[in-house]
Each structure stands twice: as C-alpha cells, then as structure tokens.
Amino acid sequence: NTCNEVSRGLQENCIGCGSEDVYGVTRIVGYYSKITNWNKNKIGELKDRHSGNYKLVVSE
C-alpha cells in the first residue's frame, strides 16, 4: 500500500491508513510466501494456527 505500514497478523485493511491494498506474508519452513497465491483451504489452515508464549513445566 502507499503508506508502507507493516503489521503482524492477518489484516483485511491497513492499520496505518485503512487501505484495502494489503497482502499477507507468512514464514513456512524457513522461507517467506505471499498468501495471495494460496488456495482457500491453505488460508483456512493458516487462520486456524495458534501462536503464543508456551512454557515447558517440569515437575519433580
């Protein structure tokens, strides 16, 4: 888009200027891919993924 805003997550509109001229990029096994080239099933899988701060708890 024209404002060159970069944000995390899947966005429908630019968070900087509100433009609909946005595209998503994701990292798959070490390389980046534009999701505009994906089919609807693959995009559905991406939306179903969860991210978070996961910790391993070790009990004694």
Biopython code that builds the backbone (N, CA, C, O; Angstrom):
import numpy as np
from Bio.PDB.StructureBuilder import StructureBuilder

atoms = [
    (1, "ASN", "N", (0.831, -1.193, 0.000)),
    (1, "ASN", "CA", (0.000, 0.000, 0.000)),
    (1, "ASN", "C", (0.871, 1.250, 0.000)),
    (1, "ASN", "O", (2.095, 1.148, 0.086)),
    (2, "THR", "N", (0.280, 2.388, -0.092)),
    (2, "THR", "CA", (1.044, 3.627, -0.247)),
    (2, "THR", "C", (1.708, 4.107, 1.029)),
    (2, "THR", "O", (2.693, 4.841, 0.955)),
    (3, "CYS", "N", (1.208, 3.721, 2.201)),
    (3, "CYS", "CA", (1.810, 4.217, 3.446)),
    (3, "CYS", "C", (2.958, 3.327, 3.934)),
    (3, "CYS", "O", (3.676, 3.705, 4.860)),
    (4, "ASN", "N", (3.140, 2.148, 3.321)),
    (4, "ASN", "CA", (4.224, 1.214, 3.666)),
    (4, "ASN", "C", (4.190, 0.723, 5.108)),
    (4, "ASN", "O", (5.233, 0.378, 5.663)),
    (5, "GLU", "N", (3.024, 0.686, 5.718)),
    (5, "GLU", "CA", (2.862, 0.179, 7.083)),
    (5, "GLU", "C", (3.072, -1.332, 7.094)),
    (5, "GLU", "O", (2.635, -2.033, 6.181)),
    (6, "VAL", "N", (3.739, -1.825, 8.125)),
    (6, "VAL", "CA", (3.945, -3.260, 8.307)),
    (6, "VAL", "C", (3.347, -3.639, 9.649)),
    (6, "VAL", "O", (3.589, -2.967, 10.652)),
    (7, "SER", "N", (2.560, -4.723, 9.676)),
    (7, "SER", "CA", (1.952, -5.151, 10.932)),
    (7, "SER", "C", (1.926, -6.667, 10.997)),
    (7, "SER", "O", (2.075, -7.346, 9.981)),
    (8, "ARG", "N", (1.736, -7.191, 12.193)),
    (8, "ARG", "CA", (1.649, -8.637, 12.399)),
    (8, "ARG", "C", (0.203, -9.085, 12.325)),
    (8, "ARG", "O", (-0.719, -8.314, 12.592)),
    (9, "GLY", "N", (0.020, -10.333, 11.963)),
    (9, "GLY", "CA", (-1.321, -10.897, 11.913)),
    (9, "GLY", "C", (-1.958, -10.742, 10.544)),
    (9, "GLY", "O", (-1.431, -10.051, 9.672)),
    (10, "LEU", "N", (-3.086, -11.387, 10.372)),
    (10, "LEU", "CA", (-3.819, -11.308, 9.117)),
    (10, "LEU", "C", (-4.763, -10.119, 9.186)),
    (10, "LEU", "O", (-5.679, -10.097, 10.008)),
    (11, "GLN", "N", (-4.547, -9.142, 8.336)),
    (11, "GLN", "CA", (-5.333, -7.913, 8.342)),
    (11, "GLN", "C", (-6.136, -7.795, 7.050)),
    (11, "GLN", "O", (-5.636, -8.126, 5.975)),
    (12, "GLU", "N", (-7.358, -7.331, 7.149)),
    (12, "GLU", "CA", (-8.180, -7.051, 5.971)),
    (12, "GLU", "C", (-7.882, -5.658, 5.428)),
    (12, "GLU", "O", (-7.971, -5.414, 4.225)),
    (13, "ASN", "N", (-7.524, -4.741, 6.340)),
    (13, "ASN", "CA", (-7.219, -3.359, 5.977)),
    (13, "ASN", "C", (-5.917, -2.946, 6.638)),
    (13, "ASN", "O", (-5.527, -3.504, 7.664)),
    (14, "CYS", "N", (-5.250, -1.971, 6.049)),
    (14, "CYS", "CA", (-4.023, -1.433, 6.620)),
    (14, "CYS", "C", (-4.335, -0.739, 7.942)),
    (14, "CYS", "O", (-5.271, 0.056, 8.021)),
    (15, "ILE", "N", (-3.553, -1.037, 8.977)),
    (15, "ILE", "CA", (-3.791, -0.395, 10.270)),
    (15, "ILE", "C", (-3.267, 1.036, 10.291)),
    (15, "ILE", "O", (-3.596, 1.804, 11.195)),
    (16, "GLY", "N", (-2.451, 1.398, 9.299)),
    (16, "GLY", "CA", (-1.917, 2.753, 9.231)),
    (16, "GLY", "C", (-2.838, 3.723, 8.516)),
    (16, "GLY", "O", (-3.097, 4.822, 9.007)),
    (17, "CYS", "N", (-3.342, 3.308, 7.335)),
    (17, "CYS", "CA", (-4.130, 4.241, 6.528)),
    (17, "CYS", "C", (-5.532, 3.732, 6.193)),
    (17, "CYS", "O", (-6.337, 4.473, 5.629)),
    (18, "GLY", "N", (-5.835, 2.466, 6.537)),
    (18, "GLY", "CA", (-7.158, 1.917, 6.266)),
    (18, "GLY", "C", (-7.339, 1.349, 4.864)),
    (18, "GLY", "O", (-8.421, 0.864, 4.535)),
    (19, "SER", "N", (-6.310, 1.400, 4.040)),
    (19, "SER", "CA", (-6.389, 0.903, 2.671)),
    (19, "SER", "C", (-6.675, -0.597, 2.643)),
    (19, "SER", "O", (-6.241, -1.338, 3.525)),
    (20, "GLU", "N", (-7.410, -1.033, 1.619)),
    (20, "GLU", "CA", (-7.640, -2.460, 1.416)),
    (20, "GLU", "C", (-6.531, -3.088, 0.577)),
    (20, "GLU", "O", (-6.544, -4.295, 0.333)),
    (21, "ASP", "N", (-5.575, -2.280, 0.136)),
    (21, "ASP", "CA", (-4.448, -2.741, -0.672)),
    (21, "ASP", "C", (-3.386, -3.340, 0.251)),
    (21, "ASP", "O", (-2.331, -2.742, 0.462)),
    (22, "VAL", "N", (-3.671, -4.523, 0.798)),
    (22, "VAL", "CA", (-2.759, -5.202, 1.717)),
    (22, "VAL", "C", (-2.570, -6.644, 1.251)),
    (22, "VAL", "O", (-3.407, -7.183, 0.527)),
    (23, "TYR", "N", (-1.480, -7.256, 1.664)),
    (23, "TYR", "CA", (-1.276, -8.676, 1.416)),
    (23, "TYR", "C", (-0.562, -9.277, 2.604)),
    (23, "TYR", "O", (0.169, -8.590, 3.317)),
    (24, "GLY", "N", (-0.774, -10.556, 2.812)),
    (24, "GLY", "CA", (-0.158, -11.259, 3.927)),
    (24, "GLY", "C", (1.052, -12.051, 3.475)),
    (24, "GLY", "O", (1.102, -12.557, 2.354)),
    (25, "VAL", "N", (2.021, -12.150, 4.362)),
    (25, "VAL", "CA", (3.218, -12.948, 4.130)),
    (25, "VAL", "C", (3.406, -13.823, 5.354)),
    (25, "VAL", "O", (3.263, -13.348, 6.481)),
    (26, "THR", "N", (3.720, -15.079, 5.153)),
    (26, "THR", "CA", (3.963, -15.975, 6.268)),
    (26, "THR", "C", (5.250, -16.744, 6.041)),
    (26, "THR", "O", (5.707, -16.896, 4.909)),
    (27, "ARG", "N", (5.824, -17.221, 7.121)),
    (27, "ARG", "CA", (7.074, -17.973, 7.041)),
    (27, "ARG", "C", (6.752, -19.456, 7.143)),
    (27, "ARG", "O", (6.172, -19.910, 8.130)),
    (28, "ILE", "N", (7.127, -20.196, 6.127)),
    (28, "ILE", "CA", (6.902, -21.635, 6.082)),
    (28, "ILE", "C", (8.255, -22.321, 5.899)),
    (28, "ILE", "O", (8.910, -22.144, 4.872)),
    (29, "VAL", "N", (8.661, -23.086, 6.874)),
    (29, "VAL", "CA", (9.894, -23.880, 6.829)),
    (29, "VAL", "C", (11.076, -23.061, 6.305)),
    (29, "VAL", "O", (11.787, -23.500, 5.401)),
    (30, "GLY", "N", (11.279, -21.886, 6.867)),
    (30, "GLY", "CA", (12.470, -21.107, 6.564)),
    (30, "GLY", "C", (12.375, -20.143, 5.402)),
    (30, "GLY", "O", (13.338, -19.418, 5.149)),
    (31, "TYR", "N", (11.277, -20.094, 4.688)),
    (31, "TYR", "CA", (11.156, -19.115, 3.610)),
    (31, "TYR", "C", (9.817, -18.397, 3.721)),
    (31, "TYR", "O", (8.886, -18.894, 4.356)),
    (32, "TYR", "N", (9.728, -17.234, 3.104)),
    (32, "TYR", "CA", (8.518, -16.421, 3.170)),
    (32, "TYR", "C", (7.677, -16.609, 1.912)),
    (32, "TYR", "O", (8.208, -16.767, 0.813)),
    (33, "SER", "N", (6.370, -16.588, 2.088)),
    (33, "SER", "CA", (5.446, -16.806, 0.987)),
    (33, "SER", "C", (4.268, -15.844, 1.105)),
    (33, "SER", "O", (3.723, -15.658, 2.193)),
    (34, "LYS", "N", (3.873, -15.230, -0.019)),
    (34, "LYS", "CA", (2.665, -14.402, -0.031)),
    (34, "LYS", "C", (1.453, -15.319, -0.001)),
    (34, "LYS", "O", (1.369, -16.267, -0.781)),
    (35, "ILE", "N", (0.521, -15.041, 0.891)),
    (35, "ILE", "CA", (-0.648, -15.915, 0.995)),
    (35, "ILE", "C", (-1.670, -15.651, -0.104)),
    (35, "ILE", "O", (-2.632, -16.406, -0.241)),
    (36, "THR", "N", (-1.480, -14.592, -0.888)),
    (36, "THR", "CA", (-2.397, -14.334, -2.001)),
    (36, "THR", "C", (-2.310, -15.427, -3.054)),
    (36, "THR", "O", (-3.232, -15.588, -3.854)),
    (37, "ASN", "N", (-1.221, -16.178, -3.067)),
    (37, "ASN", "CA", (-1.049, -17.264, -4.032)),
    (37, "ASN", "C", (-1.634, -18.584, -3.534)),
    (37, "ASN", "O", (-1.603, -19.572, -4.268)),
    (38, "TRP", "N", (-2.160, -18.633, -2.326)),
    (38, "TRP", "CA", (-2.656, -19.865, -1.725)),
    (38, "TRP", "C", (-4.121, -20.107, -2.069)),
    (38, "TRP", "O", (-4.860, -19.174, -2.381)),
    (39, "ASN", "N", (-4.531, -21.375, -2.009)),
    (39, "ASN", "CA", (-5.948, -21.685, -2.186)),
    (39, "ASN", "C", (-6.687, -21.474, -0.860)),
    (39, "ASN", "O", (-6.061, -21.286, 0.183)),
    (40, "LYS", "N", (-8.017, -21.505, -0.911)),
    (40, "LYS", "CA", (-8.809, -21.171, 0.280)),
    (40, "LYS", "C", (-8.600, -22.167, 1.422)),
    (40, "LYS", "O", (-8.687, -21.784, 2.589)),
    (41, "ASN", "N", (-8.328, -23.425, 1.111)),
    (41, "ASN", "CA", (-8.100, -24.412, 2.166)),
    (41, "ASN", "C", (-6.806, -24.137, 2.921)),
    (41, "ASN", "O", (-6.759, -24.267, 4.144)),
    (42, "LYS", "N", (-5.761, -23.758, 2.200)),
    (42, "LYS", "CA", (-4.482, -23.460, 2.832)),
    (42, "LYS", "C", (-4.601, -22.194, 3.690)),
    (42, "LYS", "O", (-4.019, -22.132, 4.773)),
    (43, "ILE", "N", (-5.339, -21.197, 3.227)),
    (43, "ILE", "CA", (-5.561, -19.979, 4.014)),
    (43, "ILE", "C", (-6.357, -20.319, 5.274)),
    (43, "ILE", "O", (-6.103, -19.753, 6.337)),
    (44, "GLY", "N", (-7.314, -21.236, 5.163)),
    (44, "GLY", "CA", (-8.076, -21.685, 6.332)),
    (44, "GLY", "C", (-7.179, -22.328, 7.373)),
    (44, "GLY", "O", (-7.353, -22.099, 8.570)),
    (45, "GLU", "N", (-6.211, -23.141, 6.923)),
    (45, "GLU", "CA", (-5.255, -23.750, 7.846)),
    (45, "GLU", "C", (-4.433, -22.687, 8.557)),
    (45, "GLU", "O", (-4.178, -22.798, 9.756)),
    (46, "LEU", "N", (-4.020, -21.663, 7.831)),
    (46, "LEU", "CA", (-3.240, -20.577, 8.426)),
    (46, "LEU", "C", (-4.042, -19.857, 9.505)),
    (46, "LEU", "O", (-3.510, -19.556, 10.573)),
    (47, "LYS", "N", (-5.299, -19.582, 9.241)),
    (47, "LYS", "CA", (-6.140, -18.885, 10.213)),
    (47, "LYS", "C", (-6.397, -19.729, 11.459)),
    (47, "LYS", "O", (-6.634, -19.188, 12.539)),
    (48, "ASP", "N", (-6.351, -21.055, 11.311)),
    (48, "ASP", "CA", (-6.584, -21.950, 12.446)),
    (48, "ASP", "C", (-5.359, -22.144, 13.328)),
    (48, "ASP", "O", (-5.469, -22.686, 14.427)),
    (49, "ARG", "N", (-4.203, -21.710, 12.864)),
    (49, "ARG", "CA", (-2.982, -21.877, 13.664)),
    (49, "ARG", "C", (-3.032, -20.979, 14.886)),
    (49, "ARG", "O", (-3.618, -19.897, 14.858)),
    (50, "HIS", "N", (-2.418, -21.438, 15.941)),
    (50, "HIS", "CA", (-2.368, -20.676, 17.178)),
    (50, "HIS", "C", (-0.931, -20.285, 17.464)),
    (50, "HIS", "O", (-0.007, -21.060, 17.217)),
    (51, "SER", "N", (-0.748, -19.093, 17.981)),
    (51, "SER", "CA", (0.585, -18.679, 18.420)),
    (51, "SER", "C", (0.472, -18.242, 19.867)),
    (51, "SER", "O", (-0.588, -17.810, 20.319)),
    (52, "GLY", "N", (1.556, -18.358, 20.573)),
    (52, "GLY", "CA", (1.515, -17.973, 21.969)),
    (52, "GLY", "C", (2.855, -18.137, 22.628)),
    (52, "GLY", "O", (3.843, -18.508, 21.994)),
    (53, "ASN", "N", (2.875, -17.858, 23.901)),
    (53, "ASN", "CA", (4.084, -17.980, 24.700)),
    (53, "ASN", "C", (3.968, -19.280, 25.494)),
    (53, "ASN", "O", (3.385, -19.303, 26.578)),
    (54, "TYR", "N", (4.517, -20.344, 24.954)),
    (54, "TYR", "CA", (4.390, -21.656, 25.567)),
    (54, "TYR", "C", (5.608, -21.951, 26.426)),
    (54, "TYR", "O", (6.738, -21.660, 26.035)),
    (55, "LYS", "N", (5.373, -22.532, 27.598)),
    (55, "LYS", "CA", (6.461, -22.870, 28.518)),
    (55, "LYS", "C", (6.370, -24.342, 28.879)),
    (55, "LYS", "O", (5.277, -24.897, 29.000)),
    (56, "LEU", "N", (7.508, -24.959, 29.048)),
    (56, "LEU", "CA", (7.577, -26.342, 29.490)),
    (56, "LEU", "C", (7.676, -26.346, 31.003)),
    (56, "LEU", "O", (8.571, -25.723, 31.574)),
    (57, "VAL", "N", (6.758, -27.046, 31.656)),
    (57, "VAL", "CA", (6.758, -27.133, 33.110)),
    (57, "VAL", "C", (7.260, -28.516, 33.494)),
    (57, "VAL", "O", (6.705, -29.531, 33.073)),
    (58, "VAL", "N", (8.309, -28.544, 34.293)),
    (58, "VAL", "CA", (8.892, -29.805, 34.731)),
    (58, "VAL", "C", (8.550, -30.003, 36.194)),
    (58, "VAL", "O", (8.872, -29.164, 37.035)),
    (59, "SER", "N", (7.897, -31.116, 36.496)),
    (59, "SER", "CA", (7.567, -31.402, 37.897)),
    (59, "SER", "C", (8.553, -32.427, 38.437)),
    (59, "SER", "O", (9.035, -33.297, 37.712)),
    (60, "GLU", "N", (8.836, -32.305, 39.710)),
    (60, "GLU", "CA", (9.800, -33.221, 40.337)),
    (60, "GLU", "C", (9.099, -34.261, 41.164)),
    (60, "GLU", "O", (9.752, -35.115, 41.764)),
]
sb = StructureBuilder()
sb.init_structure("model")
sb.init_model(0)
sb.init_chain("A")
sb.init_seg("    ")
for serial, (resi, resn, name, xyz) in enumerate(atoms, 1):
    if name == "N":
        sb.init_residue(resn, " ", resi, " ")
    sb.init_atom(name, np.array(xyz, "f"), 0.0, 1.0, " ", f" {name:<3s}", serial, name[0])
structure = sb.get_structure()
